[in-house]
């Protein structure tokens, strides 16, 4: 940079009679020259470009506080910034809004806007949405990295019980933390499968036994297996609840509510079986127990805890409520219209199966969803034509919202994989930066080493230290500055 008072510089033009509105300045950003006029720049006086118009009277100190270099002869300001982002930012002086071009990192573009002192309110709404999405991704990466760091770190000031709680929580909730944790996760998965298979097999009449009163009941062996599975689920839930860092959040979590619904029917039915007979009739107890045993199907949802695919599907459906609502609306309108037409057209046939419009709803549902059981079908020509039209409309109504739902699933699945890879990448970079810090601590020793063996490739390879510019501000309180040559990852 050229310093103030350098003899090579001519005096700065301080002519007070020159109006800033008529002043012409040249800005060179990364080799791209742009000419601006004061009247355009003064529309937004708080921006950096507008400050350039009035900085000439303040001397070189004022000039170099705003730019990287300055040529007084050409009145040209030099900036080592991203020229592509600058071309987008200067649109605010001509159109009053900014659009971010495709291919520019949103975070880098935000940093460029902050450098040029242009408020984010001038950014178009579509670009703001892109920026918000990128911020959420960085926050998610930072959260994942912080969770991993919390698992790796051991606070010596904590009590033994707190450390034991953390170990149990990591052992049960984080299968990737150790080999025994992966074994426990596989065992839990197998118990879920075994319990679900036993529930299904127990309903086969040939495998059931008859009690003293002539009622069919599950085989004692299957009942013992069921008890063992419930014991495992109960022990797992209690340990996770005890070791949970936030017990209220744990209890209200959807998957933990599913766990309770999978365990609770066993104990309630056991209580009713032994104590309910004294309080109510035996038939009522048996009906209540049977209803509770049906609730055991909730345990199949426990598989979602061990399956990223099911979790992704659940998230995709949550993000696709609008598309699912459209699908249900299309089907509801079609069902009502075609069931009413079918009922009207089939009344002329003596053996009609369409007894009423509500009964025709069933026919319209299985027709529009392309199931077609055949228990209710039209017999007149007009009725068959109505059925053909309802079939075609059903195919179209179902096909239209399916594509956005699939896109949500694929987008979220790919995003999770990218975030997982990015979190691992950040941890690797933190390890490299830690190694760099240790190397800087013994810099003098390394310099002596390099002087002694600068011709030896062995020594020269030892003093090389990896460096990366990746930075997530959420993981550090220090403020880092980027140049245009650095990229946001």
C-alpha positions as CSV (number, residue, x, y, z in Angstrom):
1,X,0.0,0.0,0.0
2,X,1.1,3.6,-0.6
3,X,1.7,5.4,2.6
4,X,0.6,9.0,3.4
5,X,3.2,11.6,2.8
6,X,5.0,9.6,0.2
7,X,6.9,11.9,-2.2
8,X,5.8,9.9,-5.1
9,X,2.2,11.0,-4.6
10,X,1.0,14.3,-5.8
11,X,-1.1,16.4,-3.4
12,X,-4.7,15.2,-3.0
13,X,-7.2,17.4,-4.8
14,X,-9.0,19.3,-2.1
15,X,-10.9,21.9,-4.2
16,X,-13.9,22.8,-2.2
17,X,-15.7,24.3,-5.1
18,X,-16.0,20.9,-6.8
19,X,-19.4,19.4,-6.1
20,X,-19.5,15.8,-5.0
21,X,-22.6,15.3,-7.1
22,X,-20.7,16.0,-10.3
23,X,-17.6,14.1,-9.3
24,X,-16.5,11.1,-11.3
25,X,-14.6,8.3,-9.6
26,X,-13.1,5.0,-10.9
27,X,-13.3,1.9,-8.8
28,X,-11.1,-1.1,-9.7
29,X,-12.4,-4.3,-8.0
30,X,-10.2,-7.4,-8.7
31,X,-9.2,-6.0,-12.1
32,X,-12.7,-4.9,-13.2
33,X,-13.0,-1.1,-13.6
34,X,-16.3,0.7,-13.0
35,X,-17.0,4.4,-13.4
36,X,-19.4,6.0,-10.9
37,X,-20.9,9.5,-10.5
38,X,-21.5,11.2,-7.3
39,X,-25.2,11.8,-7.8
40,X,-25.8,8.1,-8.1
41,X,-23.6,7.1,-5.1
42,X,-25.0,9.8,-2.8
43,X,-28.4,8.1,-2.9
44,X,-27.1,5.8,-0.2
45,X,-24.6,8.0,1.7
46,X,-23.8,5.3,4.3
47,X,-22.3,2.9,1.8
48,X,-18.6,2.6,1.2
49,X,-18.7,3.9,-2.4
50,X,-20.6,7.0,-1.3
51,X,-17.9,7.6,1.3
52,X,-15.3,7.5,-1.4
53,X,-16.8,10.6,-3.0
54,X,-16.1,12.7,0.2
55,X,-12.9,11.1,1.4
56,X,-10.5,13.0,-0.9
57,X,-10.5,16.0,1.3
58,X,-9.5,14.0,4.3
59,X,-6.0,13.0,3.1
60,X,-4.5,9.7,2.5
61,X,-5.4,8.4,5.9
62,X,-9.0,8.8,5.1
63,X,-8.6,7.3,1.6
64,X,-6.7,4.2,2.7
65,X,-9.2,3.5,5.5
66,X,-11.8,2.8,2.7
67,X,-9.8,1.1,0.0
68,X,-6.7,-1.0,-0.5
69,X,-4.9,1.3,-2.9
70,X,-5.4,4.6,-4.7
71,X,-4.0,6.3,-7.9
72,X,-4.3,10.1,-7.5
73,X,-3.5,10.7,-11.2
74,X,-6.4,8.6,-12.5
75,X,-8.5,9.1,-9.3
76,X,-8.9,5.3,-9.2
77,X,-9.6,3.3,-6.1
78,X,-8.4,-0.3,-5.9
79,X,-10.1,-3.1,-3.9
80,X,-9.0,-6.7,-3.5
81,X,-12.6,-8.1,-3.4
82,X,-14.8,-10.4,-5.5
83,X,-15.7,-8.6,-8.8
84,X,-18.6,-10.9,-9.5
85,X,-20.3,-10.1,-6.2
86,X,-19.5,-6.4,-6.7
87,X,-21.3,-6.4,-10.1
88,X,-24.4,-7.6,-8.3
89,X,-24.1,-5.2,-5.4
90,X,-23.8,-2.0,-7.5
91,X,-27.3,-2.7,-8.8
92,X,-28.6,-1.1,-5.7
93,X,-27.5,2.4,-7.0
94,X,-29.4,1.9,-10.3
95,X,-32.4,-0.3,-9.4
96,X,-32.8,-0.1,-5.7
97,X,-32.5,-3.8,-5.1
98,X,-29.9,-6.6,-5.4
99,X,-30.1,-10.0,-7.0
100,X,-27.5,-12.6,-6.2
101,X,-26.3,-14.4,-9.3
102,X,-26.3,-18.2,-9.5
103,X,-23.0,-19.8,-8.5
104,X,-22.1,-17.2,-5.8
105,X,-21.9,-18.5,-2.2
106,X,-24.6,-16.8,-0.1
107,X,-22.4,-16.4,2.9
108,X,-19.6,-14.9,0.9
109,X,-22.1,-12.6,-0.8
110,X,-23.4,-11.5,2.6
111,X,-19.8,-10.7,3.7
112,X,-19.3,-8.7,0.5
113,X,-22.4,-6.7,1.2
114,X,-21.2,-6.0,4.7
115,X,-17.8,-4.8,3.3
116,X,-19.5,-2.4,0.9
117,X,-21.8,-1.3,3.8
118,X,-25.0,-2.1,1.9
119,X,-27.9,-3.1,4.0
120,X,-29.3,-6.6,3.6
121,X,-32.8,-5.2,3.2
122,X,-32.0,-4.4,-0.4
123,X,-31.4,-8.1,-1.1
124,X,-34.3,-9.6,-3.0
125,X,-36.7,-12.0,-1.2
126,X,-35.7,-15.1,-3.2
127,X,-32.0,-14.4,-2.5
128,X,-32.8,-13.9,1.2
129,X,-34.4,-17.4,1.3
130,X,-31.3,-18.9,-0.2
131,X,-29.1,-17.1,2.4
132,X,-31.4,-18.2,5.2
133,X,-31.1,-21.8,4.0
134,X,-27.3,-21.6,3.9
135,X,-27.2,-20.1,7.4
136,X,-29.3,-23.0,8.7
137,X,-26.9,-25.5,7.1
138,X,-24.0,-23.8,8.8
139,X,-25.8,-23.8,12.2
140,X,-26.6,-27.5,11.7
141,X,-23.0,-28.2,11.0
142,X,-21.9,-26.2,14.0
143,X,-24.4,-28.1,16.2
144,X,-23.2,-31.4,15.0
145,X,-19.6,-30.5,15.5
146,X,-20.4,-29.2,19.0
147,X,-22.2,-32.4,19.9
148,X,-19.2,-34.4,18.9
149,X,-16.8,-32.1,20.8
150,X,-19.0,-32.4,23.9
151,X,-18.9,-36.2,23.6
152,X,-15.1,-36.2,23.3
153,X,-14.5,-33.6,26.0
154,X,-14.3,-34.7,29.7
155,X,-14.9,-32.0,32.3
156,X,-12.8,-32.9,35.4
157,X,-14.9,-30.5,37.5
158,X,-18.1,-32.6,37.1
159,X,-19.1,-35.2,39.6
160,X,-18.7,-38.9,39.0
161,X,-22.4,-39.3,38.7
162,X,-22.5,-36.6,35.9
163,X,-19.7,-38.3,34.0
164,X,-21.5,-41.7,34.4
165,X,-24.7,-40.2,33.0
166,X,-22.8,-38.9,30.0
167,X,-21.2,-42.3,29.4
168,X,-24.6,-44.1,29.6
169,X,-26.3,-41.5,27.3
170,X,-23.5,-41.8,24.7
171,X,-23.6,-45.6,25.1
172,X,-27.3,-45.8,24.3
173,X,-27.9,-42.9,22.0
174,X,-24.7,-42.7,19.9
175,X,-24.0,-46.1,18.3
176,X,-21.1,-44.5,16.3
177,X,-19.2,-43.6,19.5
178,X,-17.8,-47.1,20.2
179,X,-18.0,-50.7,19.2
180,X,-20.0,-51.8,22.3
181,X,-22.5,-49.0,21.6
182,X,-23.0,-50.4,18.1
183,X,-23.6,-53.9,19.5
184,X,-26.3,-52.5,21.8
185,X,-27.9,-50.7,18.9
186,X,-28.0,-54.0,16.9
187,X,-29.4,-55.9,19.9
188,X,-32.1,-53.3,20.3
189,X,-33.0,-53.5,16.6
190,X,-33.2,-57.3,16.9
191,X,-35.4,-57.2,19.9
192,X,-37.8,-54.9,18.0
193,X,-37.9,-57.3,15.1
194,X,-38.4,-60.4,17.4
195,X,-41.2,-58.7,19.3
196,X,-43.0,-57.7,16.2
197,X,-42.7,-61.2,14.7
198,X,-43.9,-62.8,18.0
199,X,-46.9,-60.5,18.0
200,X,-47.8,-61.6,14.5
201,X,-47.1,-65.3,15.0
202,X,-49.1,-65.4,18.2
203,X,-52.3,-64.8,16.3
204,X,-52.0,-68.0,14.3
205,X,-54.7,-70.4,15.6
206,X,-52.5,-73.5,15.2
207,X,-49.9,-72.0,17.5
208,X,-52.4,-70.9,20.2
209,X,-53.4,-72.9,23.2
210,X,-56.8,-73.3,24.9
211,X,-57.1,-72.4,28.6
212,X,-59.4,-74.1,31.2
213,X,-62.4,-72.0,30.2
214,X,-62.1,-72.8,26.5
215,X,-60.6,-69.5,25.4
216,X,-57.7,-69.3,23.0
217,X,-54.5,-67.6,24.2
218,X,-51.0,-67.2,23.0
219,X,-48.5,-70.0,23.5
220,X,-46.6,-69.8,26.8
221,X,-43.2,-69.9,24.9
222,X,-44.2,-66.9,22.8
223,X,-45.5,-65.1,25.9
224,X,-42.1,-65.6,27.6
225,X,-40.3,-64.2,24.5
226,X,-42.7,-61.2,24.6
227,X,-41.9,-60.7,28.3
228,X,-38.2,-60.8,27.7
229,X,-38.5,-58.2,24.9
230,X,-40.6,-55.9,27.1
231,X,-38.1,-56.2,29.8
232,X,-35.3,-55.1,27.4
233,X,-37.4,-52.2,26.2
234,X,-38.2,-51.1,29.8
235,X,-34.6,-51.3,30.9
236,X,-33.5,-49.3,27.9
237,X,-36.1,-46.6,28.3
238,X,-35.4,-46.2,32.1
239,X,-31.6,-45.9,31.5
240,X,-32.1,-43.4,28.7
241,X,-34.4,-41.4,30.9
242,X,-32.1,-41.4,33.9
243,X,-29.1,-40.4,31.8
244,X,-30.9,-37.8,29.7
245,X,-29.5,-34.2,30.0
246,X,-33.0,-32.7,29.6
247,X,-35.6,-35.1,31.0
248,X,-38.6,-32.9,30.0
249,X,-37.5,-32.7,26.4
250,X,-36.8,-36.4,26.5
251,X,-40.3,-37.3,27.8
252,X,-42.1,-35.1,25.2
253,X,-40.0,-36.3,22.3
254,X,-42.1,-38.1,19.6
255,X,-39.9,-41.2,19.4
256,X,-39.9,-41.6,23.2
257,X,-43.7,-41.3,23.3
258,X,-43.7,-44.2,20.8
259,X,-41.4,-46.1,23.2
260,X,-43.9,-45.6,26.1
261,X,-46.8,-46.7,23.9
262,X,-45.0,-49.8,23.0
263,X,-44.2,-50.7,26.6
264,X,-47.3,-49.5,28.5
265,X,-49.9,-52.0,27.1
266,X,-48.0,-54.9,28.5
267,X,-48.0,-53.6,32.1
268,X,-51.6,-52.4,31.8
269,X,-52.9,-55.7,30.5
270,X,-50.9,-57.5,33.1
271,X,-52.5,-55.4,35.8
272,X,-56.0,-55.9,34.4
273,X,-55.5,-59.6,34.2
274,X,-54.5,-60.0,37.8
275,X,-56.5,-57.3,39.5
276,X,-59.2,-56.3,37.0
277,X,-61.3,-59.4,37.5
278,X,-62.0,-58.3,41.0
279,X,-63.3,-54.9,39.9
280,X,-65.3,-55.8,36.7
281,X,-66.7,-58.7,34.8
282,X,-64.3,-61.2,33.2
283,X,-65.5,-60.5,29.7
284,X,-64.9,-56.8,30.0
285,X,-61.4,-57.5,31.3
286,X,-60.7,-59.7,28.3
287,X,-61.9,-57.1,25.9
288,X,-59.8,-54.4,27.5
289,X,-56.7,-56.7,27.4
290,X,-57.3,-57.5,23.7
291,X,-57.6,-53.8,22.9
292,X,-54.4,-53.1,24.7
293,X,-52.6,-55.9,23.0
294,X,-53.4,-54.4,19.6
295,X,-51.5,-51.3,20.7
296,X,-48.3,-53.3,20.6
297,X,-48.1,-52.5,16.9
298,X,-46.7,-49.1,18.0
299,X,-43.3,-50.8,18.7
300,X,-42.7,-51.2,14.9
301,X,-42.2,-47.4,14.9
302,X,-39.2,-47.9,17.2
303,X,-37.4,-49.0,14.0
304,X,-37.2,-45.3,13.0
305,X,-34.7,-44.8,15.8
306,X,-32.2,-47.0,14.1
307,X,-33.1,-46.2,10.5
308,X,-32.0,-42.9,8.9
309,X,-34.2,-43.8,5.9
310,X,-37.4,-43.9,8.0
311,X,-36.4,-40.6,9.7
312,X,-35.8,-39.0,6.3
313,X,-39.2,-40.3,5.1
314,X,-40.9,-38.8,8.2
315,X,-39.2,-35.4,7.6
316,X,-40.1,-35.5,3.9
317,X,-43.8,-36.1,4.8
318,X,-43.7,-33.3,7.3
319,X,-42.3,-30.9,4.7
320,X,-44.9,-32.1,2.2
321,X,-48.0,-31.3,4.1
322,X,-49.1,-28.8,1.5
323,X,-48.7,-31.4,-1.3
324,X,-50.5,-34.0,0.8
325,X,-53.3,-31.6,1.5
326,X,-53.7,-30.9,-2.2
327,X,-53.8,-34.6,-2.9
328,X,-56.5,-35.2,-0.3
329,X,-58.5,-32.2,-1.6
330,X,-58.4,-33.5,-5.2
331,X,-59.5,-37.0,-4.1
332,X,-62.2,-35.6,-1.8
333,X,-63.7,-33.6,-4.6
334,X,-63.5,-36.4,-7.1
335,X,-65.0,-38.9,-4.6
336,X,-67.9,-36.7,-3.9
337,X,-68.6,-35.9,-7.6
338,X,-68.2,-39.4,-9.0
339,X,-70.0,-41.2,-6.2
340,X,-73.0,-38.9,-6.7
341,X,-72.9,-39.4,-10.5
342,X,-72.5,-43.2,-10.1
343,X,-75.5,-43.4,-7.7
344,X,-77.7,-41.4,-10.1
345,X,-76.7,-43.4,-13.2
346,X,-77.1,-46.8,-11.6
347,X,-80.6,-46.2,-10.2
348,X,-82.2,-47.3,-13.5
349,X,-80.7,-50.8,-13.2
350,X,-82.8,-53.3,-11.2
351,X,-79.8,-55.0,-9.6
352,X,-77.9,-51.9,-8.8
353,X,-75.2,-52.1,-6.1
354,X,-75.2,-48.4,-5.4
355,X,-77.8,-48.2,-2.6
356,X,-76.9,-44.7,-1.4
357,X,-74.4,-41.9,-2.1
358,X,-72.5,-42.6,1.2
359,X,-72.2,-46.2,0.2
360,X,-70.9,-45.1,-3.2
361,X,-68.1,-43.3,-1.5
362,X,-66.4,-46.6,-1.0
363,X,-66.6,-47.4,-4.7
364,X,-65.2,-44.0,-5.6
365,X,-62.3,-44.3,-3.2
366,X,-61.1,-47.7,-4.4
367,X,-61.7,-46.6,-8.1
368,X,-59.8,-43.3,-7.9
369,X,-56.9,-44.9,-5.9
370,X,-56.7,-47.7,-8.6
371,X,-57.3,-50.4,-6.1
372,X,-60.6,-51.8,-7.5
373,X,-61.8,-54.6,-5.2
374,X,-64.8,-55.3,-7.4
375,X,-67.3,-55.7,-4.6
376,X,-69.2,-52.7,-6.0
377,X,-69.2,-52.0,-9.7
378,X,-71.4,-50.3,-12.2
379,X,-73.7,-52.3,-14.5
380,X,-75.1,-49.6,-16.9
381,X,-73.2,-48.0,-19.8
382,X,-73.3,-44.5,-18.3
383,X,-72.1,-45.9,-15.0
384,X,-69.1,-47.7,-16.7
385,X,-68.3,-44.5,-18.5
386,X,-68.4,-42.6,-15.2
387,X,-66.1,-45.2,-13.7
388,X,-63.6,-44.9,-16.5
389,X,-63.5,-41.1,-16.1
390,X,-63.1,-41.4,-12.3
391,X,-60.2,-43.8,-12.8
392,X,-58.4,-41.5,-15.1
393,X,-59.0,-38.5,-12.9
394,X,-57.7,-40.5,-9.9
395,X,-54.5,-41.3,-11.7
396,X,-53.9,-37.7,-12.5
397,X,-54.8,-36.4,-9.0
398,X,-52.4,-38.9,-7.4
399,X,-49.6,-38.3,-9.9
400,X,-49.5,-34.5,-9.6
401,X,-48.3,-34.0,-6.0
402,X,-46.1,-37.1,-5.9
403,X,-43.1,-35.5,-7.7
404,X,-42.7,-32.7,-5.1
405,X,-42.9,-35.2,-2.3
406,X,-40.1,-37.4,-3.9
407,X,-38.0,-34.2,-4.4
408,X,-38.4,-33.3,-0.7
409,X,-37.2,-36.8,0.3
410,X,-34.2,-36.8,-2.1
411,X,-33.2,-33.2,-1.1
412,X,-33.4,-33.9,2.6
413,X,-31.5,-37.2,2.3
414,X,-28.7,-35.7,0.2
415,X,-28.6,-32.7,2.6
416,X,-28.1,-34.9,5.6
417,X,-25.3,-36.8,3.9
418,X,-23.6,-33.5,3.0
419,X,-24.0,-32.1,6.5
420,X,-22.6,-35.2,8.0
421,X,-19.6,-35.1,5.7
422,X,-19.1,-31.4,6.4
423,X,-19.2,-32.0,10.1
424,X,-16.4,-34.6,9.8
425,X,-14.5,-32.2,7.6
426,X,-14.7,-29.5,10.2
427,X,-13.4,-31.8,12.9
428,X,-10.4,-32.8,10.7
429,X,-9.7,-29.1,10.1
430,X,-9.9,-28.4,13.8
431,X,-7.3,-31.2,14.4
432,X,-5.1,-29.7,11.8
433,X,-5.4,-26.2,13.3
434,X,-4.6,-27.7,16.7
435,X,-1.5,-29.3,15.3
436,X,-0.6,-26.0,13.7
437,X,-0.9,-24.2,17.0
438,X,1.4,-26.7,18.6
439,X,3.8,-26.3,15.7
440,X,3.7,-22.5,16.2
441,X,4.6,-23.0,19.8
442,X,7.9,-24.5,18.8
443,X,8.5,-22.2,15.9
444,X,12.0,-21.3,16.9
445,X,13.0,-25.0,17.1
446,X,11.6,-25.5,13.6
447,X,13.4,-22.6,12.2
448,X,16.7,-23.9,13.6
449,X,15.8,-27.3,12.2
450,X,15.1,-25.8,8.7
451,X,18.4,-23.9,8.8
452,X,20.4,-26.9,9.7
453,X,18.8,-29.2,7.1
454,X,17.3,-27.0,4.4
455,X,18.9,-29.1,1.8
456,X,17.5,-32.3,3.3
457,X,14.0,-33.3,2.1
458,X,13.4,-35.1,5.3
459,X,13.7,-32.0,7.4
460,X,11.8,-29.8,5.0
461,X,8.8,-32.2,5.0
462,X,8.7,-32.1,8.8
463,X,8.2,-28.3,9.0
464,X,5.2,-28.3,6.6
465,X,2.0,-27.5,8.4
466,X,-1.5,-27.9,6.8
467,X,-3.7,-24.8,6.7
468,X,-7.3,-24.2,5.7
469,X,-9.5,-21.1,5.6
470,X,-12.7,-22.9,6.6
471,X,-14.3,-21.2,9.5
472,X,-17.7,-21.6,11.3
473,X,-18.2,-18.5,13.4
474,X,-20.7,-20.3,15.7
475,X,-17.8,-22.5,17.1
476,X,-15.5,-19.6,18.1
477,X,-15.8,-16.1,19.6
478,X,-12.9,-14.8,17.5
479,X,-13.8,-12.7,14.4
480,X,-12.2,-13.9,11.2
481,X,-11.9,-11.9,8.0
482,X,-12.0,-13.4,4.5
483,X,-10.6,-12.2,1.3
484,X,-12.1,-12.8,-2.1
485,X,-9.6,-15.6,-2.7
486,X,-11.1,-17.6,0.2
487,X,-14.2,-19.8,-0.3
488,X,-17.1,-20.6,2.0
489,X,-17.4,-24.4,2.5
